[in-house]
Amino acid sequence: MLYWAIKVALTPVLRVTYRVRVEGREHLPKRGPVILAANHRSFLDSIFLPLVIGRRVTFVAKAEYFDDRKTAWFFRGIGQIPIRRSGGRASEGALDAATGVLEDGGVFGIYPEGTRTRDGYTHRGHTGVARLARRTGAPIIPVGLVGTDECQPTDRKRPRLFRSVALRFGTPIAPDRYAESDDGLALRQITDEVMFEIVQLCGCYDYRDTYATKKAEDLPTEPAQMPTLTATAA
């Protein structure tokens, strides 16, 4: 209930304070499990994406939000899944919870890059999105988010108002296309295809074939390049 109450309250506010444009909405199924895989540029990504979708969207959120009483009520109320970024069993637990959402026919949102970009590039995707799709059979819809970092950059606590945002939904990617590939190769193939489509949908952000990092001193310096898509199964 709290999810829909928050959405009803925020939608008119965000529509007035931001210019939101949606493309490819016809690719969104009205029912059944689906994974929304988007680039990650701002905290507001998880606000804008549910705003334009008529179905409930569940994300994983870093566990620190649940440790702080000021934010815990909000994230619990809208059904978000906490995840510790230390990996291991904690990450597997989040994957199990996401599997439950999809097995119940729900919509799960994920950022394959794993964290918000600090250098403005789109980065190599982690294979969790592919694992989830292979485990559940749910299609993946790539989503290109443009302009959300102008609304709230990673180093800014307060959002900027009256900016333009575009959300572009791509053609669903079926994980069973890679059924003939061995598991490790299939996971990388699916993930690279998802990131390739995201980059194409955005159309304005360069790609680096390195994982995103939270530390500014670790930002890559090699030239930008598109992900290499390995041969896909027929």
Kinemage of the C-alpha trace (Angstrom):
@kinemage 1
@onewidth
@group {chain A} dominant
@subgroup {mainchain}
@vectorlist {calphas} color= white
{ca met a 1} P 0.000 0.000 0.000
{ca leu a 2} L 2.788 2.422 0.890
{ca tyr a 3} L 4.357 1.900 -2.560
{ca trp a 4} L 1.242 3.127 -4.365
{ca ala a 5} L 0.648 5.923 -1.873
{ca ile a 6} L 4.174 7.240 -2.428
{ca lys a 7} L 3.813 6.897 -6.199
{ca val a 8} L 0.491 8.757 -6.236
{ca ala a 9} L 2.028 11.535 -4.131
{ca leu a 10} L 5.278 11.855 -6.089
{ca thr a 11} L 4.025 11.486 -9.651
{ca pro a 12} L 2.369 14.919 -10.031
{ca val a 13} L 5.282 16.596 -8.222
{ca leu a 14} L 7.884 15.025 -10.498
{ca arg a 15} L 5.797 15.717 -13.605
{ca val a 16} L 5.725 19.409 -12.728
{ca thr a 17} L 9.352 19.768 -11.625
{ca tyr a 18} L 10.950 17.686 -14.428
{ca arg a 19} L 10.368 17.260 -18.140
{ca val a 20} L 10.032 13.494 -18.487
{ca arg a 21} L 9.993 11.841 -21.905
{ca val a 22} L 9.307 8.124 -22.392
{ca glu a 23} L 10.123 6.105 -25.513
{ca gly a 24} L 9.433 2.430 -26.235
{ca arg a 25} L 6.707 2.022 -23.663
{ca glu a 26} L 5.091 -0.565 -25.961
{ca his a 27} L 7.885 -2.999 -25.057
{ca leu a 28} L 6.653 -3.202 -21.453
{ca pro a 29} L 4.399 -6.225 -20.847
{ca lys a 30} L 1.207 -5.591 -18.911
{ca arg a 31} L 1.606 -8.802 -16.940
{ca gly a 32} L 4.097 -11.559 -16.249
{ca pro a 33} L 7.686 -11.498 -14.943
{ca val a 34} L 10.123 -9.043 -16.495
{ca ile a 35} L 13.562 -7.673 -15.643
{ca leu a 36} L 14.270 -3.991 -16.285
{ca ala a 37} L 18.023 -3.503 -16.759
{ca ala a 38} L 19.137 0.132 -16.832
{ca asn a 39} L 22.286 2.216 -16.753
{ca his a 40} L 22.865 3.873 -13.396
{ca arg a 41} L 23.690 7.583 -13.235
{ca ser a 42} L 21.784 8.961 -10.240
{ca phe a 43} L 19.955 8.080 -7.035
{ca leu a 44} L 16.860 9.367 -8.825
{ca asp a 45} L 17.009 6.503 -11.356
{ca ser a 46} L 14.992 4.384 -8.920
{ca ile a 47} L 12.420 7.165 -8.645
{ca phe a 48} L 11.949 8.000 -12.315
{ca leu a 49} L 11.748 4.400 -13.529
{ca pro a 50} L 8.738 3.359 -11.400
{ca leu a 51} L 7.139 6.737 -12.151
{ca val a 52} L 6.483 5.846 -15.788
{ca ile a 53} L 5.435 2.210 -15.279
{ca gly a 54} L 1.934 1.193 -14.276
{ca arg a 55} L 3.174 -1.920 -12.493
{ca arg a 56} L 5.046 -2.171 -9.211
{ca val a 57} L 8.825 -2.244 -9.644
{ca thr a 58} L 11.116 -3.813 -7.037
{ca phe a 59} L 14.838 -3.006 -6.779
{ca val a 60} L 17.662 -4.043 -4.534
{ca ala a 61} L 18.940 -1.193 -2.375
{ca lys a 62} L 22.172 -0.965 -0.434
{ca ala a 63} L 21.716 -2.190 3.136
{ca glu a 64} L 22.976 1.085 4.595
{ca tyr a 65} L 19.605 2.638 3.714
{ca phe a 66} L 17.941 0.065 5.955
{ca asp a 67} L 20.415 0.681 8.793
{ca asp a 68} L 19.402 4.342 9.023
{ca arg a 69} L 16.011 4.916 10.645
{ca lys a 70} L 15.577 8.084 8.575
{ca thr a 71} L 15.432 6.076 5.346
{ca ala a 72} L 14.613 2.518 6.487
{ca trp a 73} L 10.841 3.098 6.644
{ca phe a 74} L 10.781 4.381 3.075
{ca phe a 75} L 12.737 1.519 1.541
{ca arg a 76} L 10.919 -1.152 3.549
{ca gly a 77} L 7.567 0.411 2.774
{ca ile a 78} L 8.071 0.257 -0.969
{ca gly a 79} L 9.293 -3.330 -0.808
{ca gln a 80} L 12.944 -2.854 -1.730
{ca ile a 81} L 15.433 -5.670 -1.127
{ca pro a 82} L 18.519 -4.853 1.013
{ca ile a 83} L 21.926 -6.011 -0.212
{ca arg a 84} L 25.342 -5.875 1.421
{ca arg a 85} L 27.942 -4.959 -1.158
{ca ser a 86} L 30.482 -7.326 0.370
{ca gly a 87} L 29.199 -9.984 -2.043
{ca gly a 88} L 29.211 -13.699 -1.212
{ca arg a 89} L 26.136 -15.111 0.485
{ca ala a 90} L 24.659 -11.639 0.972
{ca ser a 91} L 24.551 -11.078 -2.779
{ca glu a 92} L 23.158 -14.562 -3.318
{ca gly a 93} L 20.414 -13.770 -0.811
{ca ala a 94} L 19.412 -10.700 -2.823
{ca leu a 95} L 19.385 -12.840 -5.976
{ca asp a 96} L 17.109 -15.339 -4.234
{ca ala a 97} L 14.741 -12.553 -3.196
{ca ala a 98} L 14.703 -11.154 -6.730
{ca thr a 99} L 13.931 -14.635 -8.023
{ca gly a 100} L 10.906 -14.715 -5.737
{ca val a 101} L 9.645 -11.422 -7.173
{ca leu a 102} L 9.875 -12.777 -10.715
{ca glu a 103} L 8.395 -16.176 -9.873
{ca asp a 104} L 5.399 -14.288 -8.509
{ca gly a 105} L 5.042 -12.578 -11.898
{ca gly a 106} L 6.493 -9.243 -10.801
{ca val a 107} L 8.768 -6.578 -12.250
{ca phe a 108} L 12.344 -6.423 -11.003
{ca gly a 109} L 14.664 -3.489 -11.683
{ca ile a 110} L 18.430 -3.934 -11.744
{ca tyr a 111} L 21.511 -1.897 -12.612
{ca pro a 112} L 24.036 -4.281 -14.193
{ca glu a 113} L 26.890 -1.803 -13.622
{ca gly a 114} L 26.442 -2.374 -9.884
{ca thr a 115} L 26.897 1.241 -8.824
{ca arg a 116} L 26.345 4.759 -10.134
{ca thr a 117} L 28.885 6.027 -12.646
{ca arg a 118} L 31.445 8.458 -11.230
{ca asp a 119} L 33.074 9.408 -14.534
{ca gly a 120} L 30.059 9.830 -16.821
{ca tyr a 121} L 30.706 6.667 -18.832
{ca thr a 122} L 28.541 3.564 -19.031
{ca his a 123} L 30.507 0.592 -17.716
{ca arg a 124} L 30.772 -3.159 -18.108
{ca gly a 125} L 27.864 -5.095 -16.630
{ca his a 126} L 28.048 -7.707 -13.889
{ca thr a 127} L 26.426 -11.018 -14.768
{ca gly a 128} L 23.791 -10.968 -12.004
{ca val a 129} L 21.163 -9.794 -14.498
{ca ala a 130} L 21.932 -12.784 -16.721
{ca arg a 131} L 21.906 -15.219 -13.787
{ca leu a 132} L 18.500 -13.947 -12.797
{ca ala a 133} L 17.126 -14.251 -16.330
{ca arg a 134} L 18.541 -17.760 -16.802
{ca arg a 135} L 17.200 -18.870 -13.430
{ca thr a 136} L 13.653 -17.590 -13.983
{ca gly a 137} L 13.277 -17.442 -17.763
{ca ala a 138} L 12.122 -13.820 -17.439
{ca pro a 139} L 12.858 -11.546 -20.423
{ca ile a 140} L 15.201 -8.605 -19.937
{ca ile a 141} L 14.139 -5.171 -21.147
{ca pro a 142} L 17.155 -2.857 -21.557
{ca val a 143} L 16.491 0.704 -20.411
{ca gly a 144} L 18.482 3.785 -21.343
{ca leu a 145} L 18.251 6.574 -18.770
{ca val a 146} L 19.365 9.981 -20.019
{ca gly a 147} L 19.688 13.143 -17.963
{ca thr a 148} L 19.057 11.757 -14.484
{ca asp a 149} L 22.587 12.725 -13.433
{ca glu a 150} L 21.767 16.315 -14.373
{ca cys a 151} L 18.891 16.142 -11.895
{ca gln a 152} L 21.064 14.783 -9.097
{ca pro a 153} L 24.761 14.049 -9.658
{ca thr a 154} L 26.443 11.465 -7.423
{ca asp a 155} L 28.228 14.171 -5.409
{ca arg a 156} L 25.097 16.235 -4.773
{ca lys a 157} L 22.689 15.615 -1.877
{ca arg a 158} L 19.864 17.822 -3.134
{ca pro a 159} L 18.246 17.362 -6.560
{ca arg a 160} L 18.212 20.052 -9.219
{ca leu a 161} L 14.788 20.967 -10.525
{ca phe a 162} L 13.387 21.675 -13.989
{ca arg a 163} L 15.761 19.385 -15.890
{ca ser a 164} L 14.882 17.048 -18.783
{ca val a 165} L 14.908 13.272 -18.417
{ca ala a 166} L 14.460 10.565 -21.050
{ca leu a 167} L 13.611 6.911 -20.371
{ca arg a 168} L 14.006 4.642 -23.398
{ca phe a 169} L 12.799 1.044 -23.275
{ca gly a 170} L 14.271 -1.433 -25.722
{ca thr a 171} L 13.168 -4.718 -27.254
{ca pro a 172} L 13.016 -7.602 -24.727
{ca ile a 173} L 16.004 -9.969 -24.672
{ca ala a 174} L 15.046 -13.632 -24.191
{ca pro a 175} L 17.644 -15.606 -22.184
{ca asp a 176} L 16.734 -18.871 -23.926
{ca arg a 177} L 18.436 -17.561 -27.079
{ca tyr a 178} L 21.656 -18.660 -25.411
{ca ala a 179} L 20.454 -22.116 -24.388
{ca glu a 180} L 23.146 -23.871 -26.440
{ca ser a 181} L 26.034 -21.960 -24.838
{ca asp a 182} L 27.820 -23.217 -21.732
{ca asp a 183} L 26.689 -21.420 -18.604
{ca gly a 184} L 29.686 -19.125 -18.065
{ca leu a 185} L 29.795 -17.998 -21.685
{ca ala a 186} L 26.017 -17.528 -21.816
{ca leu a 187} L 26.068 -15.271 -18.749
{ca arg a 188} L 28.668 -13.007 -20.323
{ca gln a 189} L 26.935 -13.048 -23.723
{ca ile a 190} L 23.595 -12.022 -22.233
{ca thr a 191} L 25.147 -9.314 -20.069
{ca asp a 192} L 27.166 -7.857 -22.944
{ca glu a 193} L 24.079 -7.778 -25.154
{ca val a 194} L 22.128 -5.979 -22.431
{ca met a 195} L 24.867 -3.365 -21.997
{ca phe a 196} L 25.226 -2.957 -25.775
{ca glu a 197} L 21.498 -2.236 -26.082
{ca ile a 198} L 21.565 0.180 -23.139
{ca val a 199} L 24.398 2.137 -24.744
{ca gln a 200} L 22.504 2.253 -28.040
{ca leu a 201} L 19.316 3.415 -26.323
{ca cys a 202} L 21.105 6.217 -24.490
{ca gly a 203} L 22.906 7.340 -27.622
{ca cys a 204} L 24.951 9.981 -25.822
{ca tyr a 205} L 27.158 8.230 -23.236
{ca asp a 206} L 30.438 6.567 -24.139
{ca tyr a 207} L 31.195 3.037 -22.945
{ca arg a 208} L 34.223 1.707 -21.057
{ca asp a 209} L 34.792 -2.028 -20.898
{ca thr a 210} L 35.757 -1.903 -17.226
{ca tyr a 211} L 33.683 -2.253 -14.089
{ca ala a 212} L 32.399 0.909 -12.443
{ca thr a 213} L 34.021 1.909 -9.173
{ca lys a 214} L 33.029 4.155 -6.285
{ca lys a 215} L 36.607 5.426 -5.851
{ca ala a 216} L 37.598 8.381 -7.993
{ca glu a 217} L 41.261 7.344 -7.985
{ca asp a 218} L 40.321 3.992 -9.518
{ca leu a 219} L 38.556 5.454 -12.540
{ca pro a 220} L 39.833 3.958 -15.816
{ca thr a 221} L 41.852 5.977 -18.281
{ca glu a 222} L 41.846 3.724 -21.357
{ca pro a 223} L 39.951 4.793 -24.492
{ca ala a 224} L 36.206 4.149 -24.605
{ca gln a 225} L 35.021 1.110 -26.541
{ca met a 226} L 31.802 -0.737 -27.121
{ca pro a 227} L 31.281 -4.144 -25.502
{ca thr a 228} L 32.368 -7.019 -27.676
{ca leu a 229} L 29.368 -9.224 -28.387
{ca thr a 230} L 30.403 -12.835 -28.720
{ca ala a 231} L 28.608 -15.091 -31.182
{ca thr a 232} L 25.094 -15.886 -30.021
{ca ala a 233} L 23.244 -19.142 -30.168
{ca ala a 234} L 20.667 -19.526 -32.892
